[in-house]
Amino acid sequence: MSLTNNRLTAAEYEVNFADVHPPFSNREAALVEANRCLMCYDAPCTKSCPTSIDIPKFIKQITTDNVKGSAHTILQSNIMGAGCARVCPVEKLCEGSCVYNMLHEPPIPIAKLQRYSTAIAMEKQWKLFTRKPANGRRVAVIGAGPAGLSCAHTLAREGVDVTIFEKEAKGGGLMTYGIAAYKVTPEFCQEEVDYITSIGGIEIRYNQELGRDISVTQLKSEYDAVFLGFGVGLARRLDVPGEELDGVVDAISFIYHLRTNELAQTAVGDKVIVIGLGMTAIDAATQAKRLGAKEVTIVYRRTQAEMPCTQVELDLALLDGCKVIWLAAPHEVRGENGKVTGLLCTQMKLGEPDASGRRAPVASGTEFFLEADMIIKAAGQMPFTGLVEGSDLLHLNGKLSVADSATSINGVFAGGDCVNGGREVVDAVQAGKDGAAAILDYLGLPVEIRKGAAISEPVL
């Protein structure tokens, strides 16, 4: 069966892709939850936040109606705090560390409270940071995603002029092009980019791709330093027969198309198989179901104990009607007349732990067949290894090699997914801050950056 689109009515698309984690309906609801916070000494929630947001402080500021101060506390540590409040896997970070979990009570809804403060700050266009006078230094940043924007904002606050080169037509990176549409809208992503760059000193040049329109060598000659934050985005191949058949797509391309077109224009099958169980796989599976697929089956080669996605994300997929087949690996994609008809899978069993510490799946010898007219590959991503000149920049696994954000090329720094291979948005934000600190030191502009803010930054 050929892939189709426009399966649902406009009203059904609107319901299916409505905000999956809606904000507080009013101020009073936010205050009730904020006042539950125990304001723990040496708060475990703050320790578990990659950007070290002072969570008890911003929640306390909400309880005293100091929303502006609350937003400042959040954004001085994480300039993309508004977006992270929508997409962070908080159940394994701040909320997962909340002491209420040990009391068998619901944890403080930290993400929802963070969204409350930052949404008001963006709506009211509060200017929470003052840029220092321009100091004549110029830095080029590759990629207007979380790492690049975070690096640029930190540098701009210190008086550095920053030019961001972005290959897409819009900024935001993964937030704009790679996350489920029911978590963040393109409109919100644009608002967040505009809010971040409103500090001044940041220019974004769109449709400028590294390796095509610009090069590291060129930028090094024109700028005082370069920061590489171009992320990852190449889907890992399955390397099984039939992978090239019509109807086999990768999750990155599937989500990218969905994010850059009307929902009704994204083709989806009747019987969809998603291979993998990371966050991207969940986003692909749930969105396929919400686009109108009748059946969505997730195939994962390990057990639930080893899955890379969170339980919250898995529950979301299960509630949407997706099915999961554990301990199954793709063996061959089968088709007729050039189109997919199904997937032959090998039943797996767990052997000894591999390099990641998880027990490695090994084939048991049993095979089974699943019918499908669409197969979505979500078995991991690979870096854009061809974008940079000089193989000495790369690890053997293709990720950029850095030491304290610095690459082997003098004056060239890197951070985010192109270095770590693909983690969370909040990790990329921290990598951007770290990169900015290293660049400031390299430029002879040392400034103590604490939680992403200069010590001299006024506290509201």
C-alpha positions in Angstrom: 0.0 0.0 0.0 1.4 3.4 -0.9 2.0 6.1 1.6 -0.7 8.7 1.9 -1.2 12.0 3.7 -4.2 14.2 4.6 -5.8 11.3 6.5 -7.5 13.5 9.1 -9.5 16.7 9.3 -8.0 20.0 10.3 -9.7 19.7 13.7 -8.3 16.2 14.3 -4.7 17.4 13.4 -5.2 20.3 15.8 -6.3 18.0 18.7 -3.6 15.4 18.0 -0.8 17.9 17.9 -1.9 20.1 20.8 0.6 20.9 23.6 1.4 17.6 25.2 2.4 19.3 28.5 0.1 22.4 28.8 1.2 25.3 31.1 -0.5 26.3 34.3 -3.9 27.7 33.6 -3.5 30.6 36.0 -1.2 32.3 38.5 -2.8 30.6 41.5 -2.2 27.1 40.2 1.5 28.0 39.8 1.7 29.4 43.3 0.1 26.2 44.8 2.8 24.1 43.3 5.7 26.5 44.0 4.7 26.6 47.7 5.1 22.9 47.9 8.8 23.2 47.3 10.9 22.4 50.4 13.7 24.7 49.3 16.2 21.9 50.1 19.7 22.8 51.2 22.2 21.6 48.7 19.3 20.9 46.4 19.6 17.6 44.4 17.4 19.1 41.6 20.0 21.8 40.9 22.8 19.2 41.0 21.0 17.2 38.4 20.5 20.1 36.0 23.3 20.2 33.4 23.1 24.0 33.3 23.0 24.3 37.2 19.9 26.4 37.4 19.3 27.4 41.0 15.9 25.7 41.1 14.9 26.4 44.8 15.8 30.1 44.2 13.6 30.6 41.1 10.7 28.7 42.7 11.0 30.8 45.9 10.9 33.9 43.7 7.7 32.7 42.2 6.1 32.3 45.6 7.0 36.0 46.4 5.5 37.2 43.0 9.0 38.1 41.8 8.5 36.5 38.4 11.0 38.8 36.7 13.7 37.7 39.2 12.6 34.1 38.7 13.0 34.3 34.9 16.4 35.9 35.4 17.6 33.1 37.7 16.6 30.6 35.1 17.9 32.3 32.0 21.3 33.4 33.5 22.0 29.7 33.8 20.1 28.5 30.7 19.3 31.1 28.1 17.0 28.5 26.4 15.2 27.8 29.7 11.9 28.5 28.0 12.4 25.7 25.4 14.0 23.3 27.8 11.0 23.6 30.1 9.0 22.0 27.2 11.4 19.4 26.0 13.8 18.4 28.8 13.5 14.8 30.1 13.0 16.2 33.6 12.0 12.8 35.0 15.6 11.7 34.7 17.0 15.1 35.7 15.7 17.7 38.1 12.2 16.3 38.8 13.7 12.8 39.0 16.0 14.1 41.8 13.2 15.8 43.8 13.1 14.6 47.4 9.4 14.1 47.1 10.1 11.0 45.1 11.5 9.4 48.3 8.4 10.5 50.2 6.3 8.7 47.5 4.6 12.0 46.6 4.5 13.7 43.2 7.7 15.7 42.6 7.6 19.5 42.2 6.6 20.2 38.6 9.9 22.1 38.0 9.6 22.2 34.2 6.1 23.6 34.4 7.1 26.3 36.9 10.1 27.1 34.7 7.8 27.5 31.8 5.6 29.8 33.8 8.3 32.3 34.5 10.1 32.2 31.2 6.9 32.4 29.2 5.9 35.6 31.0 9.4 37.0 30.4 9.2 36.3 26.7 5.7 37.6 26.4 6.6 40.9 28.1 10.0 41.1 26.4 11.8 41.7 29.6 15.4 42.8 29.0 17.1 40.7 31.8 20.7 41.2 30.6 22.7 44.2 29.7 25.4 43.9 27.0 28.8 45.3 27.8 30.2 47.8 25.3 31.6 46.3 22.1 35.3 45.4 22.6 36.2 44.9 18.9 36.4 41.2 19.1 34.6 39.1 16.5 33.6 35.4 16.8 32.0 33.1 14.2 29.6 30.5 15.4 28.5 27.6 13.1 25.0 26.5 13.9 22.1 28.5 15.4 21.0 25.6 17.5 21.1 25.4 21.3 24.9 25.2 21.6 25.5 28.0 19.1 22.8 30.3 20.5 24.0 29.7 24.1 27.6 30.4 23.1 26.7 33.5 21.1 24.5 35.0 23.9 27.2 34.5 26.5 29.8 36.1 24.2 27.5 39.0 23.2 26.9 39.8 26.8 30.6 40.3 27.3 30.9 42.8 24.3 32.0 40.3 21.6 30.3 40.7 18.2 29.1 37.3 17.0 28.1 36.1 13.6 26.2 32.8 13.5 26.2 30.8 10.2 23.1 28.6 9.9 22.4 26.2 7.1 18.6 26.2 7.5 16.2 29.1 6.9 15.4 29.4 10.6 17.3 29.2 13.8 16.8 26.9 16.8 18.4 23.8 15.4 17.0 20.6 16.9 14.3 22.6 18.7 13.0 23.9 15.4 13.6 20.9 13.1 14.0 17.7 15.2 11.5 17.6 18.1 7.9 16.5 18.1 5.4 19.1 17.0 3.3 18.6 20.1 6.2 19.7 22.3 7.2 22.9 20.7 5.8 24.8 17.8 7.8 26.5 15.0 6.3 29.8 16.2 7.6 29.4 19.7 11.1 28.4 18.4 11.3 31.6 16.4 10.2 33.6 19.4 12.9 32.1 21.5 15.6 32.8 18.9 14.4 36.4 18.6 14.4 36.8 22.4 17.9 35.4 22.7 19.3 37.6 20.0 17.5 40.7 21.2 20.5 41.4 23.5 22.3 42.8 20.5 25.7 42.0 19.0 24.4 38.8 17.4 23.9 38.4 13.6 22.5 35.2 12.1 23.2 34.5 8.5 20.8 31.9 7.2 21.2 29.4 4.4 25.0 29.3 5.0 26.3 25.8 5.1 29.7 24.8 6.4 31.5 23.0 3.6 29.4 24.5 0.9 29.2 28.3 1.5 31.9 28.7 4.2 34.9 26.9 5.6 36.7 26.8 8.9 39.8 28.0 7.2 38.0 31.0 5.7 36.3 31.9 9.1 39.6 31.6 10.9 41.1 34.3 8.7 38.1 36.6 9.2 37.3 36.2 12.9 39.2 36.1 16.1 37.8 32.7 17.0 35.4 30.1 15.7 32.9 27.9 17.6 31.5 24.7 15.9 28.1 23.8 17.1 26.6 22.1 14.0 25.1 19.1 15.9 24.4 15.7 14.4 21.8 14.9 11.9 22.7 11.9 9.7 20.7 8.8 10.4 22.6 5.6 11.1 22.1 3.0 8.4 20.6 -0.4 9.3 22.9 -2.1 6.8 20.3 -4.8 6.0 19.0 -5.9 2.6 16.1 -3.9 1.3 17.0 -0.7 3.1 16.7 1.3 -0.1 13.1 0.3 -0.8 10.4 2.9 -1.2 8.7 3.4 2.1 11.9 3.2 4.2 12.7 6.6 5.7 14.9 7.8 8.5 13.3 9.4 11.6 15.3 12.6 11.2 14.0 13.2 7.7 10.5 12.2 8.7 10.4 14.7 11.6 12.1 17.4 9.6 9.5 17.1 6.9 6.7 17.2 9.5 8.2 20.3 11.1 8.7 22.2 7.8 5.4 21.5 6.1 1.7 21.4 6.9 0.8 18.3 9.0 -1.5 17.0 6.2 1.4 17.1 3.8 3.5 14.6 5.7 3.0 11.1 4.2 2.5 8.2 6.6 1.6 4.5 6.1 -1.2 2.4 7.4 1.2 -0.1 9.1 4.3 1.7 10.4 7.4 0.1 12.0 9.8 2.2 13.9 13.3 0.7 14.6 14.9 2.0 17.8 13.7 3.3 21.1 15.5 6.5 21.8 13.7 9.9 22.2 13.8 10.4 18.4 12.2 7.0 17.8 9.4 7.9 20.3 8.8 11.2 18.6 8.6 9.5 15.2 6.3 6.7 16.4 3.8 9.0 18.3 3.7 11.5 15.4 3.1 8.7 12.9 0.1 7.6 15.0 -1.2 11.1 15.4 -0.9 11.7 11.6 -3.4 8.8 11.1 -1.4 5.6 10.9 -3.6 2.7 11.9 -0.8 0.6 13.4 2.6 1.7 14.8 5.0 -1.0 16.0 8.3 -0.1 17.7 11.0 -2.8 17.3 13.8 -2.7 19.9 16.7 -5.1 20.2 17.1 -4.9 24.0 14.6 -5.1 26.9 12.8 -2.3 28.6 15.5 -2.1 31.3 18.0 -1.0 28.7 15.8 1.4 26.7 17.4 4.8 26.1 14.1 6.8 26.2 12.5 7.7 29.5 9.5 5.9 30.9 7.4 9.0 30.5 8.2 9.0 26.7 7.4 5.3 26.4 4.1 5.8 28.2 3.2 8.6 25.8 3.8 6.2 22.9 1.8 3.4 24.5 -1.1 5.8 25.3 -1.1 6.8 21.7 -1.7 3.1 20.8 1.9 2.2 19.7 3.0 -1.3 20.3 6.6 -2.4 21.3 8.3 -5.6 20.4 11.2 -6.2 22.7 14.4 -8.2 21.9 13.9 -7.9 18.1 16.4 -6.7 15.5 15.9 -5.9 11.8 17.3 -8.6 9.5 15.8 -7.8 6.1 13.4 -5.3 4.6 11.1 -7.0 2.2 9.0 -5.5 -0.6 7.3 -5.9 -3.9 7.6 -3.8 -7.0 10.2 -1.6 -5.2 7.9 -0.8 -2.3 8.1 -2.0 1.3 5.8 -4.9 2.4 7.3 -5.7 5.7 10.3 -6.4 8.0 12.0 -9.7 8.7 13.2 -9.6 12.3 15.6 -11.7 14.3 14.6 -12.6 17.9 17.4 -11.5 20.2 18.6 -12.4 23.7 20.9 -10.5 26.1 24.5 -11.5 26.4 27.4 -9.9 28.3 27.5 -6.1 28.9 29.0 -4.1 26.0 31.1 -0.9 26.1 28.1 1.2 27.2 27.5 -1.1 30.2 24.3 -2.5 28.8 24.0 -6.2 28.1 24.6 -6.7 24.4 21.9 -8.3 22.3 22.8 -11.5 20.4 20.7 -13.4 17.9 18.8 -16.4 19.1 18.3 -17.9 15.7 14.5 -17.4 15.6 13.0 -15.1 12.9 9.6 -13.6 12.4 7.9 -11.3 9.9 6.0 -8.0 10.4 3.8 -6.5 7.7 4.4 -2.8 7.0 4.0 -0.2 4.3 6.4 2.2 6.0 9.5 1.7 8.1 11.1 4.5 10.0 14.8 4.1 11.0 15.6 5.6 14.4 18.6 3.5 15.4 20.9 6.4 16.2 22.6 9.3 14.5 26.0 10.1 13.0 27.9 13.4 13.0 28.5 15.4 9.9 32.1 14.2 9.6 32.6 15.8 6.1 32.0 19.4 7.2 35.4 20.2 8.7 38.8 20.2 7.1 41.5 18.3 8.9 40.9 14.7 10.0 42.8 15.4 13.2 39.7 17.2 14.5 37.8 13.9 14.6 37.7 10.9 16.9 37.6 7.5 15.4 33.9 7.4 15.9 33.4 10.6 13.9 32.7 13.0 16.8 34.7 16.2 17.1 37.6 15.9 19.5 38.0 18.7 22.1 39.8 19.4 25.3 38.0 22.0 27.5 36.0 23.0 24.4 39.1 23.6 22.3 39.8 21.6 19.2 43.3 20.8 17.8 43.2 23.9 15.6 44.2 27.0 17.4 41.3 29.4 17.8 38.6 26.8 16.9 36.3 25.6 19.6 33.4 23.1 19.6 30.5 21.9 21.7 27.1 20.2 21.7 26.0 17.2 19.7 28.9 17.4 17.2 31.1 16.6 20.2 28.9 14.4 22.5 27.2 12.5 19.7 23.7 13.6 20.5 22.4 14.2 24.0 19.8 16.6 25.4 19.1 20.2 24.5 20.1 21.3 28.0 23.5 19.6 27.5 24.1 21.5 24.3 23.2 24.8 26.1 25.8 24.0 28.8 28.4 23.1 26.1 27.7 26.5 24.5 28.4 28.3 27.8 31.6 26.2 28.3 32.7 27.1 24.7 32.1 30.8 25.3 34.1 30.7 28.5 37.0 29.1 26.7 36.8 31.6 23.9 36.8 34.6 26.3 39.9 33.2 27.9 41.6 32.6 24.5 40.8 36.2 23.5 42.3 37.6 26.7 38.9 38.6 28.0 38.7 36.5 31.2 35.4 36.8 32.9 34.2 34.5 35.7 31.1 32.8 34.4 28.9 31.3 37.0 25.9 29.4 35.8 26.1 31.2 32.5 26.2 34.7 33.8 28.9 37.2 34.6 29.4 37.7 38.4 28.8 41.4 37.8 25.3 40.6 36.4 22.7 42.3 38.7 20.4 40.0 40.5 16.7 41.1 40.1 
